């Protein structure tokens, strides 16, 4: 099989895969729009999409914000310790980290 035939075969296969994924995306969108109606009708729904409830989105955003705030406070504390000359890193942890980098 020549190079051009392989390229043509690959291109047609790629087109088929793209069309299939677009169709799946449209199906997923339609299923999301129908929401409970689809479940009530007893339709089997399969999808790779994940749909988060508003409560879950809010909880995730709050958790992320809390983690960001906690990290910012820790970074600020470390900066102050470095500035004051009171920062004392754990020498064993530093040695392990250096050895991992060198390995």
C-alpha positions as CSV (number, residue, x, y, z in Angstrom):
1,X,0.0,0.0,0.0
2,X,1.5,3.3,-1.0
3,X,1.9,6.4,1.1
4,X,-0.9,8.2,-0.6
5,X,-3.3,5.3,0.0
6,X,-2.3,5.2,3.7
7,X,-2.9,9.0,4.0
8,X,-6.3,8.7,2.3
9,X,-7.3,5.8,4.6
10,X,-6.1,7.7,7.6
11,X,-8.0,10.9,6.6
12,X,-11.2,9.0,5.9
13,X,-10.9,7.2,9.3
14,X,-10.2,10.5,11.0
15,X,-13.3,12.0,9.4
16,X,-15.5,9.1,10.5
17,X,-14.2,9.4,14.1
18,X,-14.8,13.2,14.1
19,X,-18.3,12.8,12.8
20,X,-19.0,10.1,15.5
21,X,-17.7,12.4,18.3
22,X,-19.8,15.3,17.0
23,X,-22.8,13.1,17.0
24,X,-22.1,11.9,20.5
25,X,-21.7,15.5,21.6
26,X,-25.0,16.5,20.1
27,X,-26.7,13.5,21.8
28,X,-25.2,14.5,25.1
29,X,-26.4,18.1,24.7
30,X,-29.9,16.9,23.8
31,X,-29.9,14.5,26.8
32,X,-28.8,17.3,29.1
33,X,-31.6,19.5,27.8
34,X,-34.2,16.8,28.3
35,X,-32.9,16.3,31.9
36,X,-35.4,14.3,33.9
37,X,-37.7,13.7,30.9
38,X,-35.3,11.2,29.5
39,X,-34.9,9.4,32.8
40,X,-38.7,9.3,33.3
41,X,-39.2,7.8,29.8
42,X,-36.8,5.0,30.8
43,X,-34.2,5.8,28.2
44,X,-30.7,4.4,28.8
45,X,-28.3,7.3,28.7
46,X,-24.6,6.8,28.2
47,X,-22.2,9.7,28.0
48,X,-18.6,10.7,28.8
49,X,-19.8,14.1,29.9
50,X,-20.0,15.1,33.6
51,X,-22.7,17.5,34.6
52,X,-22.3,19.1,38.0
53,X,-25.3,20.3,40.0
54,X,-25.3,24.0,41.0
55,X,-24.7,22.9,44.6
56,X,-21.7,20.9,43.6
57,X,-20.3,23.7,41.5
58,X,-20.7,26.1,44.5
59,X,-19.1,23.7,46.9
60,X,-16.2,23.1,44.5
61,X,-15.7,26.9,44.0
62,X,-15.8,27.5,47.7
63,X,-13.3,24.7,48.4
64,X,-10.9,26.0,45.7
65,X,-11.2,29.5,47.1
66,X,-10.4,28.3,50.6
67,X,-7.4,26.3,49.4
68,X,-6.2,29.4,47.4
69,X,-6.6,31.6,50.5
70,X,-4.8,29.1,52.7
71,X,-1.9,28.8,50.2
72,X,-1.6,32.6,49.9
73,X,-1.4,32.9,53.7
74,X,1.3,30.2,53.9
75,X,3.3,31.8,51.1
76,X,3.0,35.2,52.9
77,X,4.2,33.7,56.2
78,X,7.2,32.0,54.4
79,X,8.1,35.3,52.7
80,X,8.1,37.1,56.1
81,X,10.3,34.3,57.6
82,X,12.8,34.6,54.8
83,X,12.8,38.4,55.1
84,X,13.4,38.2,58.8
85,X,16.0,35.5,58.5
86,X,14.0,33.1,60.7
87,X,13.2,30.6,57.9
88,X,14.7,27.2,58.8
89,X,13.9,24.5,56.2
90,X,14.1,20.9,57.2
91,X,17.6,19.8,56.0
92,X,16.6,16.2,55.6
93,X,13.7,17.1,53.3
94,X,16.0,19.4,51.3
95,X,18.5,16.6,51.0
96,X,15.9,14.1,49.8
97,X,14.5,16.7,47.3
98,X,18.0,17.3,45.9
99,X,18.7,13.6,45.6
100,X,15.5,13.1,43.7
101,X,16.4,15.9,41.3
102,X,19.8,14.4,40.7
103,X,18.5,10.9,40.2
